[in-house]
Amino acid sequence: MALSHQVHVSCGLCETDRPIKWKCLDCGILMCNHCKEKVHSKFKNAQDHKIIDIRDIGLHSTELDFKNIKCKEHDEQNCCLFCKTCDNLVCPTCVSKVHKKHDIIEIREEYDIKIGKLKKEKTNIQMEKSNMAAKMDHLNELTIAEKSKFTKVSQDILDHEKSVRVKVNNYFKNLRNQLDQGHKTAMKPIESDQNTISVLMKLADYKVNEVQDLIQISNASKFFTDVKFMEESMTVQTPQTKSSYGSSPIFIPGEINQSNVGVVQSDQTPSDEQNVVFNINKQYKTELSTIFFLSPSPDNSLWISSGSTGELKKVKSEGNKLRVISDFNVKLYGMATLPSNDVLLSTGKTTLQKLDIKTAKLTDTVYNVDPLPSTGIHITSGKKFIVGGYHSTLGKSAVFVINENGCHENVYEHDQHNQPLFTFPDCITSTSNGNIHVVDRNQDRGRVVVLGQGGNIINTYPGNTNVSKNKIFIPSRIVTTPRDNVIVLDKDAFCLHILTNAGQLITLYNTKDIGIVYPHSLAFTPTGQLFIGCCKPEGSKIKDAKLYEVEISGC
């Protein structure tokens, strides 16, 4: 049995406080390191003594008597062997009656085997315990960190609440002052005319009394004298007042929402254990130089476009080839498929256009972002149309949320400090929590802007420096995964940036790892298949841009 650390045992030779490390099984003495090397080694026949680590006390064969083990079946016999077949100690009678052909070995040999296994298991248990202790330490650190974070965030909310209260109180005080001033301004001309009329009404009363007094005069000479004087000043005219007056201001209550109060949201941290797997199911060659836009249709076909060069095709997979169903010449800056299988197009006009697949006609829709030419288009699961707009001359850009009737529900153009939200809103997606993710680009770099439901920026993702120190982040497309994460395509780095629905990085994936080079566009089918459209290889003069159907898991 291992010694308890709670019991103090002195060295059997020096009797000092040196730590006990060894036991001589022949002498029965517990020793420290010093006495083992300097004292016990001088004992007679010390080189033949068996010295063991105190941690092995109770697990060593020399402490056991293997010669006097009574057989459980035959009381008069001592066990002499061990049957491995039956895993039992056996006596000579047991061997002769039952265990003749069994695997029989010496008791000490089996003991040593079992001791070896026990020590190995002990080591394994200690390793597992060490691993568990490390995990527990990690969890304890997380607990401390999370409690600290909770305390800080709680204090942040409390501080912000106090700040908001002060600002709200000051704001309402200012509103009341504005109301008081507006009321005074409105009342001043009214009160002025009231005073004028009040004075003249008193004068009228005085004149009425004078006339009454004249009527009652009984002296004819006096009557005519007084009437003559009275007639010269008898007229009292109603004063000319203003045709209209100003009015006191009214109060229009504002809406309290996350954009002016704040929001508590998940703070997910990227995990090194995130396992994202991409597998190519099929690959196709197209007749485009670049697959600039992709948009799956409900009928399992696919719209592919070369963008501003004007090639737009509706294709369908037949084995390992694509069959072209329809072919059009339309320059595009954005594209989204409608439930009718028709396609909604951004052609650089302020009004989105619809291409009717049956009639092959291009017509204007009710979806308008005037005065800005339209850019990217996204249709949400709630059938809202989110459209980007940009006007270089005006220097304006915005993102519009439009309902099915064409009415603007929201227009996101400026932040709370009246600064522009976007430079050039190129492409758009949304997640189930209502966040809108916008790829915003300028001439030499890009970013992903994440808008909350109130229109405020809740995050901005500028790319990741680990992708390449020599390349800047130029996102070209963005899509939402079936798990409600977001994939951003960094075309120059051949890299997919996988983000949470709040725009925080989960992991990175290089498409070259599965042989996809020059990726340029992304789209998910309703069944969760990912299509990746590419450019033709550098230097190639053939229009053979590749299209890949990819199965994705883990994000």
C-alpha positions in Angstrom: 0.0 0.0 0.0 1.3 3.4 -0.9 2.4 5.6 2.0 0.0 8.4 2.9 1.5 11.9 2.5 -0.3 12.8 5.7 1.9 10.5 7.8 5.4 11.7 8.6 7.9 8.8 8.4 11.6 9.3 9.1 14.5 7.6 7.4 15.3 4.4 9.1 19.0 5.1 9.1 19.6 8.8 9.6 16.2 9.6 11.2 16.3 13.1 9.6 13.5 14.9 7.8 14.9 13.9 4.4 12.2 12.6 2.1 11.7 8.8 2.1 12.3 7.4 -1.4 13.3 3.7 -1.0 12.7 0.5 0.9 15.1 -2.4 1.2 13.0 -5.6 1.1 15.8 -7.6 2.7 16.4 -5.2 5.6 12.8 -3.9 5.8 14.3 -0.4 6.2 12.8 2.8 4.7 15.6 5.1 3.4 16.2 8.5 1.9 18.4 9.0 -1.2 21.4 9.9 0.9 21.3 6.8 3.1 20.6 4.5 0.1 23.8 5.6 -1.6 26.1 6.4 1.3 25.0 4.1 4.2 23.1 1.1 3.1 25.6 0.4 0.3 28.2 -0.4 3.0 26.0 -3.2 4.5 27.2 -6.8 4.2 25.9 -8.3 0.9 24.2 -5.0 0.2 24.7 -5.6 -3.6 22.4 -8.6 -3.3 19.6 -6.8 -1.5 16.4 -5.9 -3.2 15.7 -2.1 -3.0 12.4 -0.8 -4.4 10.8 2.6 -4.9 8.4 3.3 -2.0 5.6 3.9 -4.7 5.9 0.1 -5.5 5.5 -1.0 -1.9 2.7 -3.6 -1.9 3.2 -4.4 -5.6 6.4 -6.4 -5.4 6.6 -10.2 -5.4 9.2 -10.5 -2.7 6.7 -9.3 -0.1 4.3 -12.2 -0.9 4.5 -15.8 0.2 3.6 -18.0 -2.9 4.3 -21.3 -1.1 1.5 -21.3 1.5 -1.6 -20.4 -0.5 -4.4 -22.9 0.4 -6.4 -24.3 -2.4 -10.1 -23.3 -2.3 -11.2 -26.7 -3.6 -8.8 -28.9 -1.6 -8.2 -27.7 1.9 -5.3 -30.1 2.5 -3.4 -28.8 -0.5 -1.4 -25.7 -1.2 -1.6 -24.0 -4.6 1.5 -24.6 -6.7 0.6 -23.3 -10.2 -1.6 -20.9 -12.0 -4.1 -21.9 -14.7 -4.2 -19.2 -17.4 -7.1 -21.0 -19.1 -9.3 -20.7 -16.0 -7.6 -17.7 -14.5 -7.3 -19.5 -11.2 -4.6 -20.7 -8.7 -4.5 -24.6 -8.7 -3.1 -27.3 -6.5 -1.6 -30.6 -7.7 -5.0 -32.3 -7.2 -6.7 -29.6 -9.3 -4.1 -30.1 -12.1 -4.6 -33.9 -12.2 -8.4 -33.8 -12.1 -9.4 -30.7 -14.2 -6.5 -28.7 -15.6 -4.2 -31.3 -17.2 -4.4 -29.9 -20.7 -4.8 -26.3 -19.7 -2.2 -23.5 -20.0 -0.3 -23.8 -16.7 2.5 -21.5 -15.5 4.4 -20.7 -12.3 2.5 -18.6 -9.8 5.3 -16.1 -9.6 5.4 -15.7 -13.4 1.7 -15.0 -13.5 2.1 -12.6 -10.6 4.8 -10.7 -12.5 2.6 -10.6 -15.6 -0.3 -9.2 -13.6 2.0 -6.8 -11.8 3.2 -5.6 -15.2 -0.4 -5.1 -16.4 -1.3 -3.3 -13.2 1.7 -0.9 -13.4 0.8 -0.2 -17.1 -2.8 0.4 -16.2 -1.7 2.6 -13.3 0.5 4.6 -15.7 -2.5 4.9 -18.1 -4.8 6.0 -15.3 -2.2 8.5 -14.1 -1.9 9.9 -17.7 -5.6 10.1 -18.0 -5.9 11.8 -14.7 -3.1 14.2 -15.8 -5.1 14.9 -19.0 -8.3 15.4 -17.0 -6.4 17.7 -14.6 -5.2 19.7 -17.6 -8.7 19.9 -19.0 -10.0 20.9 -15.6 -7.4 23.6 -15.3 -8.5 24.8 -18.8 -12.1 24.8 -17.8 -11.3 26.6 -14.5 -9.5 29.2 -16.6 -12.5 29.5 -18.9 -14.8 29.8 -15.9 -12.7 32.6 -14.4 -12.4 34.3 -17.8 -16.2 34.0 -18.5 -17.1 35.3 -15.0 -14.7 38.2 -15.5 -16.2 38.9 -18.9 -19.7 38.6 -17.5 -18.9 41.1 -14.8 -17.3 43.5 -17.3 -20.2 43.2 -19.8 -22.7 43.6 -17.0 -20.9 46.8 -15.9 -20.7 47.9 -19.5 -24.5 47.6 -19.8 -25.0 49.4 -16.5 -22.6 52.2 -17.5 -24.3 52.5 -20.9 -27.7 52.4 -19.2 -26.6 55.3 -16.9 -25.2 57.2 -19.9 -28.3 56.6 -21.9 -30.5 57.7 -19.0 -28.5 61.0 -18.7 -28.6 61.5 -22.5 -32.3 60.7 -22.6 -33.1 63.0 -19.6 -31.1 65.8 -21.3 -32.8 65.0 -24.6 -36.3 65.2 -23.0 -35.3 68.3 -21.2 -34.3 69.8 -24.5 -37.6 68.6 -26.0 -39.5 70.3 -23.2 -37.5 73.5 -23.7 -38.2 73.3 -27.5 -41.9 72.9 -26.7 -41.9 75.8 -24.3 -40.1 78.1 -26.8 -42.3 76.9 -29.6 -45.4 77.5 -27.5 -44.2 81.0 -26.5 -43.5 81.9 -30.1 -46.9 80.6 -31.2 -48.7 82.4 -28.3 -47.0 85.8 -28.7 -49.0 87.1 -31.8 -52.2 85.6 -30.4 -51.8 87.3 -27.0 -50.9 90.6 -28.8 -54.2 90.5 -30.7 -56.0 89.4 -27.6 -54.7 92.5 -25.7 -55.7 94.8 -28.6 -59.2 93.4 -28.8 -59.6 93.5 -25.0 -58.7 97.2 -25.0 -61.1 98.0 -27.8 -63.9 95.9 -26.2 -63.5 98.0 -23.1 -63.7 101.2 -25.2 -66.9 99.8 -26.9 -68.5 99.3 -23.5 -67.6 102.9 -22.6 -69.1 104.2 -25.8 -72.3 102.1 -25.3 -72.7 103.7 -21.8 -72.2 107.2 -23.3 -74.8 106.6 -25.9 -77.2 105.3 -23.3 -76.6 108.4 -21.2 -77.4 110.6 -24.3 -80.6 108.7 -24.9 -81.8 109.5 -21.4 -81.0 113.3 -21.5 -84.3 115.3 -21.0 -82.9 118.7 -21.9 -83.1 119.2 -25.6 -80.4 121.9 -25.8 -78.0 119.7 -23.9 -78.9 116.7 -25.9 -78.1 118.3 -29.3 -74.9 119.8 -27.9 -73.7 116.5 -26.5 -74.8 114.4 -29.5 -72.8 116.7 -31.8 -69.7 116.1 -29.7 -70.4 112.4 -29.4 -70.9 111.8 -33.2 -67.4 112.9 -33.8 -65.9 110.1 -31.7 -68.6 107.5 -31.6 -67.0 104.9 -34.0 -65.3 101.8 -32.6 -63.9 99.4 -35.3 -62.9 95.8 -34.9 -59.1 95.6 -35.1 -57.4 93.9 -38.1 -55.9 90.6 -36.7 -53.7 88.1 -38.5 -55.3 85.7 -40.9 -53.5 82.8 -39.4 -51.4 82.0 -36.4 -48.5 79.7 -35.7 -49.1 76.6 -33.5 -47.3 75.0 -30.7 -45.0 72.0 -31.8 -46.3 68.5 -31.6 -44.4 65.5 -30.2 -43.7 62.4 -32.4 -42.4 59.5 -30.2 -39.3 57.7 -31.5 -38.8 54.0 -31.6 -36.4 52.5 -29.0 -34.4 49.7 -30.7 -31.0 48.1 -30.7 -29.5 50.7 -33.0 -29.8 53.4 -30.3 -29.6 51.2 -27.2 -27.2 48.4 -28.1 -27.5 44.6 -28.4 -26.2 41.5 -26.6 -24.9 39.0 -29.1 -23.0 35.8 -29.2 -19.2 36.2 -29.0 -18.2 33.0 -30.7 -14.4 32.4 -30.9 -12.9 30.5 -33.8 -12.0 27.0 -32.9 -8.8 25.2 -34.0 -10.8 22.0 -34.0 -13.3 23.3 -36.6 -13.5 20.5 -39.2 -14.7 21.8 -42.5 -14.7 19.3 -45.4 -15.1 20.1 -49.1 -15.5 17.3 -51.7 -15.9 17.8 -55.4 -18.9 15.8 -56.7 -18.8 16.9 -60.4 -16.9 19.4 -62.5 -18.0 20.9 -65.8 -16.5 23.0 -68.6 -18.5 26.0 -69.7 -18.3 28.3 -72.8 -17.6 31.4 -70.7 -14.3 33.0 -70.0 -15.4 33.8 -66.4 -18.4 32.6 -64.4 -19.0 36.0 -62.7 -22.5 35.2 -61.3 -24.2 32.0 -60.3 -27.9 31.5 -59.4 -29.7 28.1 -59.0 -33.3 27.8 -60.1 -36.1 25.9 -58.4 -36.3 23.5 -61.5 -32.7 22.3 -60.7 -31.2 24.3 -63.6 -28.6 27.0 -63.1 -28.1 30.5 -64.4 -24.5 31.4 -65.1 -23.3 34.8 -66.3 -20.0 36.4 -67.5 -21.2 39.7 -65.9 -20.5 42.9 -67.8 -19.3 41.0 -71.0 -23.0 40.2 -71.6 -23.1 36.3 -71.7 -26.0 34.9 -69.7 -26.9 31.2 -70.0 -29.5 28.9 -68.3 -27.8 25.4 -68.1 -28.7 22.0 -66.7 -26.5 19.1 -65.7 -26.6 16.0 -67.8 -24.1 13.5 -66.5 -20.7 15.2 -66.6 -21.8 17.9 -69.1 -23.9 21.0 -69.1 -26.7 21.4 -71.5 -27.5 25.0 -72.5 -31.2 25.5 -72.2 -31.3 29.3 -73.0 -28.7 31.8 -74.1 -29.0 35.6 -73.8 -26.9 38.7 -74.2 -27.3 40.9 -71.1 -24.7 42.8 -69.2 -25.1 42.2 -65.5 -24.1 43.6 -62.1 -26.2 41.3 -60.0 -28.6 38.4 -60.4 -31.1 36.4 -58.3 -33.6 33.7 -59.4 -37.3 34.1 -58.7 -39.6 31.2 -57.6 -41.1 31.3 -61.2 -37.6 30.3 -62.6 -37.4 33.7 -64.2 -34.4 35.7 -63.2 -34.1 39.2 -61.6 -31.3 41.2 -63.0 -29.3 44.3 -62.1 -28.3 45.8 -65.4 -26.8 49.1 -64.1 -30.2 50.9 -64.2 -32.0 52.3 -61.1 -34.8 49.8 -61.8 -34.3 46.0 -61.6 -35.3 44.0 -64.6 -36.9 40.6 -65.0 -36.0 38.2 -67.7 -39.0 36.0 -68.6 -37.8 32.6 -69.5 -40.9 31.8 -71.5 -41.0 34.9 -73.6 -37.3 35.7 -73.5 -38.3 39.4 -72.8 -36.6 41.8 -70.5 -39.1 44.0 -68.6 -38.8 46.6 -65.8 -40.0 45.6 -62.3 -41.4 47.6 -59.3 -38.0 47.3 -57.5 -36.3 50.6 -57.8 -33.3 52.2 -56.0 -33.5 55.6 -57.7 -31.3 57.7 -58.0 -28.6 55.0 -57.7 -27.8 52.4 -60.3 -28.3 49.0 -58.8 -25.5 46.6 -57.9 -25.9 43.3 -56.0 -29.2 41.6 -55.4 -30.3 39.2 -52.7 -33.7 37.6 -52.0 -34.3 36.7 -48.4 -36.2 33.6 -47.1 -39.0 36.1 -46.1 -39.3 37.3 -49.8 -37.7 40.6 -49.2 -35.4 42.1 -51.9 -32.1 43.5 -50.6 -30.5 45.6 -53.3 -27.2 47.6 -53.4 -26.9 50.9 -55.2 -23.9 53.1 -56.2 -23.6 56.4 -58.1 -20.0 57.5 -58.8 -20.9 61.1 -59.8 -23.1 61.7 -56.8 -20.6 59.8 -54.5 -23.5 58.0 -52.9 -24.0 54.3 -52.1 -26.7 52.5 -50.1 -28.4 49.2 -49.4 -32.2 49.0 -49.9 -34.7 46.6 -48.3 -37.7 46.3 -50.6 -40.9 44.4 -50.1 -42.8 42.4 -52.7 -44.8 45.5 -53.7 -41.7 47.5 -54.4 -42.0 49.7 -51.3 -38.8 50.6 -49.5 -38.9 49.2 -45.9 -35.4 50.4 -45.0 -32.6 52.3 -46.7 -29.1 51.9 -45.2 -26.9 54.8 -46.3 -25.4 56.5 -43.2 -24.3 55.5 -39.8 -25.4 57.2 -36.5 -22.7 59.8 -37.1 -24.0 60.6 -40.6 -21.0 58.9 -42.2 -21.4 56.7 -45.3 -21.9 53.1 -44.5 -20.5 51.8 -47.8 -18.1 52.6 -50.6 -19.4 50.2 -53.2 -21.9 47.5 -52.0 -21.0 44.7 -54.4 -22.9 41.6 -53.2 -25.2 40.8 -50.4 -26.5 37.9 -48.2 -28.6 37.6 -45.0 -28.9 35.2 -42.1 -31.8 33.9 -40.1 -31.2 36.3 -37.2 -32.0 39.2 -39.6 -28.3 40.3 -40.1 -27.4 41.6 -43.5 -23.9 40.9 -44.8 -22.6 43.2 -47.5 -19.4 42.9 -49.4 -18.2 46.5 -49.6 -15.3 47.3 -51.9 -13.2 50.2 -53.0 -10.5 50.2 -55.7 -7.8 48.2 -54.0 -9.4 46.3 -51.1 -12.6 45.1 -49.5 -14.4 44.2 -46.3 -17.6 42.6 -45.1 -20.1 44.9 -43.3 -22.6 43.2 -41.0 -25.8 45.2 -40.3 -28.1 44.4 -37.4 -31.9 44.6 -37.7 -31.8 48.2 -36.7 -29.4 49.0 -39.5 -26.4 49.7 -37.3 -23.0 48.1 -38.0 -22.6 45.2 -35.6 -19.3 44.0 -37.1 -16.8 44.6 -39.9 -14.6 41.8 -41.2 -11.5 43.1 -43.0 -10.0 39.7 -43.9 -7.3 37.7 -42.2 -3.6 38.4 -42.4 -2.8 34.7 -42.1 -4.1 34.1 -45.7 -1.2 35.8 -47.3 0.9 38.7 -46.2 1.5 39.7 -49.8 -2.2 39.8 -50.9 -4.9 42.2 -49.8 -8.5 41.1 -49.0 -10.6 41.4 -52.1 -13.9 39.5 -51.5 -15.8 38.8 -54.7 -18.9 36.8 -53.5 -20.7 36.0 -50.3 -23.3 33.3 -49.5 -25.1 31.9 -46.5 -24.6 28.2 -45.6 -27.4 25.7 -44.6 -26.0 26.1 -41.1 -26.6 29.8 -41.2 -22.9 30.7 -41.4 -21.4 32.8 -44.1 -18.8 32.0 -46.8 -16.8 34.9 -48.3 -14.8 34.2 -51.4 -11.4 35.8 -51.5 -10.7 35.2 -55.2 -7.1 36.3 -55.5 -6.0 34.1 -52.6 -8.2 31.1 -53.7 -9.5 31.3 -50.1 -12.9 30.8 -48.5 -13.4 32.8 -45.3 -16.1 31.1 -43.2 -17.8 33.4 -40.7 -20.5 33.2 -38.1 -23.8 34.9 -38.7 -22.3 37.9 -36.7 -19.4 38.2 -39.1 -16.7 36.6 -36.9 -14.1 34.3 -38.5 -14.6 30.5 -37.9 -12.0 29.1 -40.2 -10.3 29.5 -43.6 -10.3 27.0 -46.5 -8.0 27.1 -49.5 -9.8 25.8 -52.6 -6.5 24.7 -54.1 -6.5 21.9 -51.5 -9.2 20.2 -53.7 -7.9 21.4 -57.0 -10.1 24.5 -57.6 -8.2 27.4 -58.9 -9.3 30.9 -60.0 -12.6 30.7 -58.1 -14.9 33.7 -58.8 -18.5 33.0 -57.8 -20.5 31.0 -55.2 -24.1 29.7 -54.9 -26.0 27.2 -52.8 -28.8 25.1 -54.2 -32.0 24.6 -52.0 -30.7 21.1 -51.2 -27.4 22.4 -49.8 -25.0 21.7 -52.8 -22.4 24.4 -53.3 -21.5 25.5 -56.8 -18.2 27.3 -57.4 -17.7 29.1 -60.7 -14.2 30.0 -61.9 -12.2 32.0 -64.4 -10.4 30.4 -67.3 -6.7 29.7 -66.6 -4.2 32.5 -67.0 -3.0 32.8 -70.6 -5.8 30.6 -71.9 -7.5 31.9 -75.0 -10.3 29.3 -74.9 -13.6 30.1 -73.2 -13.6 27.1 -70.9 -14.1 28.4 -67.3 -14.9 25.5 -65.0 -17.9 25.0 -62.8 -17.7 22.7 -59.7 -20.5 21.0 -57.8 -19.1 20.7 -54.2 -20.4 18.8 -51.2 -19.6 20.7 -48.0 -19.8 19.7 -44.3 -18.9 21.2 -41.0 -20.1 24.8 -41.7 
